[in-house]
Amino acid sequence: MTDGPDLSVRMGALVLKNPILVASGTFGYGSEYGRFLDLSRLGGIVTKTLTPTPWPGNPPPRAAETASGMLNSIGLQNVGVEAFITEKMPYLRTLDTARIVNIGGGPLEEFVEVMEKLVGCEGIDAFEINMSCPNVAGGMDFSTDPPRAAELIGALRKITPLPLIAKLTPNVTDIAGIAAAVEEAGADAVCAINTLRGMAIDIETRRPRLGAIMGGLSGPAIKPVALAAVYRIARRVRIPVIGVGGIMSAEDALEFLMAGASAVQVGTANFVDPRTGATVADDLRDWLVKKGIQTVHDVIGSLSTT
Ligand SMILES: Cc1cc2nc3c(=O)[nH]c(=O)nc-3n(C[C@H](O)[C@H](O)[C@H](O)COP(=O)(O)O)c2cc1C
């Protein structure tokens, strides 16, 4: 590490060398990307949502491009928690970057089952709880209702002392209210946002462009929505906020930091260039140097509204 501004951020017990993470579902289990970039340039990797058993996901087609965003209906395809522990964690343990393991499920018992299997698995730095997948039945139930959100986080809080990050859906009226509920239930951080429900139609065939008919919209199209969500949440809760949605550049990341995010995640941009997260981290450092700013903390929440 060369001299320069301090990019490190802390979220409870989770310390990140820089505030740039890669988002769940857009970076596999890390190993798929090791040949494209030096993964130690990232603040951390959030792995694909894990469910109790391997899951094939939704019927194809599962991705469609729209004007400024991507629609997907992958539906939590994953190797299952047991294969993750034996086949994916050994590689992740070798990396000099934070490992944030994202878990999900249908009913609460499935989240608990996955978490119980991961407790004691060496090398995990934090858990991100996907309470917000629009592509599985019941996937958003936990982040659309404050008492249910609190119930889920409260149950998981009892199982692990590691940092818990609650990942919220934007498909609600009051996202800050959900954030307040998970804070109260013991979450260490909140991540916003997951994808926005959307659809697209092929007018020649008059068929939906996704096999699951509807999916989740991501990419630059959702950045203003994500930014407003982060701003609202950061004003409501004391725990750190992680911003995600349409980040393609350091300038985008800076907007989120100024709005109050302590860290950000790069998602869809990884499909354009898998090195985006590392480039954003480097460019963020350069921006701080150019401005003569010693620490990224001077940027976090620095938005001026008067
Ligand atoms: C193809 C794809 C798969 C995704 N899978 C997951 C997932 O398994 N778990 C999760 O919490 N979020 C998942 N997401 C949501 C992203 O992590 C992120 O919250 C969202 O895409 C917004 O960020 P972006 O605009 O930078 O992509 C997925 C997104 C995409 C595009």
The ligand as an ORCA input file, in Angstrom:
! r2SCAN-3c Opt
* xyz 0 1
  C     -27.771    -10.710    -12.715
  C     -28.001    -10.204    -11.326
  C     -28.087    -11.108    -10.283
  C     -28.285    -10.650     -8.979
  N     -28.334    -11.555     -7.969
  C     -28.449    -11.122     -6.672
  C     -28.385    -12.038     -5.589
  O     -28.221    -13.249     -5.752
  N     -28.521    -11.540     -4.338
  C     -28.668    -10.197     -4.078
  O     -28.768     -9.810     -2.904
  N     -28.711     -9.294     -5.101
  C     -28.591     -9.736     -6.378
  N     -28.609     -8.827     -7.412
  C     -28.794     -7.390     -7.117
  C     -27.463     -6.640     -7.075
  O     -26.617     -7.128     -6.058
  C     -27.699     -5.128     -6.888
  O     -28.359     -4.909     -5.649
  C     -28.547     -4.518     -7.983
  O     -28.265     -5.099     -9.238
  C     -28.378     -2.994     -8.099
  O     -27.030     -2.647     -8.369
  P     -26.456     -2.391     -9.871
  O     -27.396     -1.443    -10.536
  O     -25.088     -1.861     -9.664
  O     -26.459     -3.730    -10.539
  C     -28.410     -9.264     -8.725
  C     -28.323     -8.362     -9.792
  C     -28.111     -8.806    -11.074
  C     -28.013     -7.802    -12.185
*
